[in-house]
Amino acid sequence: MFLGKIGNLRRWVVRMIRSDGTHAAIFLIPSLVGVTIFFFLPFGIGFYYSLVDTPIDGKFVGIRNYVDLLGNNSFRRAIWNTFLFTVLCVPMNMLLSLLLASLLNGRVFGQRWFRIAFLSPLVIPVASIVLIWQIFFDLNGILNNWMNAWGVASKDWMEGGSALYIAIMIYVWKNVGYNMLLFLAGLQNIPIDHYEAARIDGAGRWRQWRSITLVYLTPTTFFVFIMSIINSFKVFRETYMLAGPYPHPSLYMLQHFMNNMFQQLDYQKMTSAAFMMATVIVMLVMILFMVERRFSRWL
Amino acid sequence: MKHKMIGKKGFILSLITLMLVLSACSSSNPSASSPVNSLSNEEKSATDKPNSNEKKVITLSVIKSTRFLELAKEKFEAANPTIKIEIKPSYTVPEVSGRITVARGGGINPVEVEKFVTTVNAELMNGNASDIIAVDELAYNKYAEKGLLTNLIDFMDKTNGFNQDDYFMNVLDALKNKDGLYALPYGVMTSVWFGNQERLAGLNLDPAKAWTWDEFEKKMKTLANDGSKDPLVRYLNPDKLLLEMVSKDMDKFLDVNEKKAKFQDQAFIDMLKQAKSFYDLKIISPLEQPKGPGKAIKMGESLGLKDALSLSEITTYSSLSFASMFYDKPLLYQAPTSEPKDGNSFESNMLLSINNKSENKKEAWSFLQFLISEEMQSSPELEGLPVNKKASQAQIDASAANKDMKLSPEFIEAAKELLPQLKRYSGLDPKIKKILIDETEPFFSGQKSAETVANSIQNKVSLYLEE
């Protein structure tokens, strides 16, 4: 009886060792270690900083840092700006990239070159492009020179309401190619038979697009949506290079706040801001994911 | 069906990866600093070990070491054989070129400053920062609030060797943050105006009296109408004039404790307009290029300049000799402010703080105290005016006795009042200084209105202060 149990156990261990899961785990160890050291550990340490009062020998203060942060004017401005930017950018970017993908999906003259052209912003180093923009939008830059030539007064583009639109333009320029590629892949996965069947049933182009293309593109659209949101947070790099740590107030994003806090060694504000932002994004992604699941079940 | 399942799994997987990337994004800053930490850690232990048995090592972090600090280190080590001072500059002058990359505004290259700030921050976080830190490029008031720096007042009261009467406590009091003193200047600078008596004599202007920019403007206009073609105020560029005007009236525009900026006020807009009007009215006009070869002069010789006034940064007592080089009959005038004010303001080119985590606070303080001792403060290498009274007295007496400097007794009397009159610290936060310089440039070149510029300065400075 007892021996039998041991035999069972041994057999169970051997089966476990030989199972795919174990092998997978062994192969995963290196990357897991890397992820733990570089991602989870700092994340945990960051969380600790957000709960104490000073970075060295701090006392535990609970959520006070978070409460203080919500009362901070610069932080609130950063949140509002980031939100506004995302809300404006993401739909615009998605519509534009879908349009481009639809145009480039069929047989178009110079199709291959167009695709490469739209993808080029992904491979060009940002620093070199920012330099050109700086020259273009500067108070004494090219754009103002042109305007002067037409008899219009100069305007400081980076210091005014236009700054936000410039940032949106940069974001769209940078991301539209990538999203277009994703949409293109989605479009090419749609079986042609469906269109043929629909045509035989007498569906027009609009009807085909609405009932076949759009429906089949839903998973891609979700993915593009999430990627666009995440990329909209990354526009910080370009705006920081373009306008520095203290840009026009409409360009002051969450990452400006965090970057400046890091420079000033205010880890409390920085980490609590980072955690708030991470929480919001994770929640957003979860919700989107839930909606997607519902939607595909309904499909 | 199976195909779809795999697609879905792939989707889930990619989502998970995304979240990982996200979490990495938001916490990448602490991790980015950790390699720096470990590196400096190793370096530190490597340098510490051989000495730690016999000597106490006091470390001092600066952007760039100075000859004064090197001299102090030498003398201090000779006097205290058990203590070793280690100066850790983050920037060393390349030997080949032998010159420092100086940025606009006279500071060290911003990249070097940033490197220094990052290193010090990383070390502070790691708990192995130097015992003494140069904090003039750091937002040290914020650090002090976080308890990272030692309150030096505690040492000043306790140490029996420290007698407050020996020092210009007005200078140290001006640097206090609430009730604590977290940074010690060993040399200070202030700006005054050298006046040319040959031009100013008829204007009924009392050099010792506080005066305002409005009076300044009025007197200069009167002078402009006297028919002579000579320049009025020796040229200084708009940046410098503006920083001079703002720093002398800093309390009017900045409330650091309340985290409020008031650059949108009419007072600031008026100040901007007034500064520009000095140039438009030719009160300050560009220097004319001298015709023919320039001549070199020796100390004590006079250039016999014709301007009425010139703004001068007094960095050492010997810089007073420029007055007699400029004018045949120089006098020292108070710096104008927007409204009459008691006392003058000062800056320091180096502020030193003691790390609150330091294990050698006492020794660190004894080194700081050595820096402001009569011996060190009398050194010709001192960068700035001494904060030690005896050293100051000795230097003034030496200047008065120096026949080559040709300073009149009146001038010397005025110079004696320089240090006791320093009552406000006007060192602008480096970030705010940069914002001011960058934003006002299009105003002085006539491309933007004063209101627009004031508005944008206000926005940026508020962002910074409220962070």
Boltz contact constraints between the chains, C-beta under 6 A:
constraints:
  - contact:
      token1: [A, 38]
      token2: [B, 31]
      max_distance: 6.0
  - contact:
      token1: [A, 39]
      token2: [B, 23]
      max_distance: 6.0
  - contact:
      token1: [A, 39]
      token2: [B, 24]
      max_distance: 6.0
  - contact:
      token1: [A, 42]
      token2: [B, 27]
      max_distance: 6.0
  - contact:
      token1: [A, 42]
      token2: [B, 30]
      max_distance: 6.0
  - contact:
      token1: [A, 42]
      token2: [B, 31]
      max_distance: 6.0
  - contact:
      token1: [A, 43]
      token2: [B, 23]
      max_distance: 6.0
  - contact:
      token1: [A, 43]
      token2: [B, 27]
      max_distance: 6.0
  - contact:
      token1: [A, 45]
      token2: [B, 30]
      max_distance: 6.0
  - contact:
      token1: [A, 46]
      token2: [B, 27]
      max_distance: 6.0
  - contact:
      token1: [A, 46]
      token2: [B, 30]
      max_distance: 6.0
  - contact:
      token1: [A, 54]
      token2: [B, 146]
      max_distance: 6.0
  - contact:
      token1: [A, 54]
      token2: [B, 147]
      max_distance: 6.0
  - contact:
      token1: [A, 55]
      token2: [B, 125]
      max_distance: 6.0
  - contact:
      token1: [A, 56]
      token2: [B, 127]
      max_distance: 6.0
  - contact:
      token1: [A, 73]
      token2: [B, 466]
      max_distance: 6.0
  - contact:
      token1: [A, 74]
      token2: [B, 463]
      max_distance: 6.0
  - contact:
      token1: [A, 74]
      token2: [B, 466]
      max_distance: 6.0
  - contact:
      token1: [A, 74]
      token2: [B, 467]
      max_distance: 6.0
  - contact:
      token1: [A, 139]
      token2: [B, 442]
      max_distance: 6.0
  - contact:
      token1: [A, 139]
      token2: [B, 447]
      max_distance: 6.0
  - contact:
      token1: [A, 159]
      token2: [B, 456]
      max_distance: 6.0
  - contact:
      token1: [A, 246]
      token2: [B, 460]
      max_distance: 6.0
  - contact:
      token1: [A, 246]
      token2: [B, 463]
      max_distance: 6.0
  - contact:
      token1: [A, 246]
      token2: [B, 464]
      max_distance: 6.0
  - contact:
      token1: [A, 249]
      token2: [B, 459]
      max_distance: 6.0
  - contact:
      token1: [A, 252]
      token2: [B, 463]
      max_distance: 6.0
  - contact:
      token1: [A, 260]
      token2: [B, 467]
      max_distance: 6.0
  - contact:
      token1: [A, 262]
      token2: [B, 29]
      max_distance: 6.0
  - contact:
      token1: [A, 264]
      token2: [B, 139]
      max_distance: 6.0
  - contact:
      token1: [A, 264]
      token2: [B, 142]
      max_distance: 6.0
  - contact:
      token1: [A, 265]
      token2: [B, 121]
      max_distance: 6.0
  - contact:
      token1: [A, 274]
      token2: [B, 26]
      max_distance: 6.0
  - contact:
      token1: [A, 277]
      token2: [B, 26]
      max_distance: 6.0
  - contact:
      token1: [A, 278]
      token2: [B, 26]
      max_distance: 6.0
  - contact:
      token1: [A, 281]
      token2: [B, 22]
      max_distance: 6.0
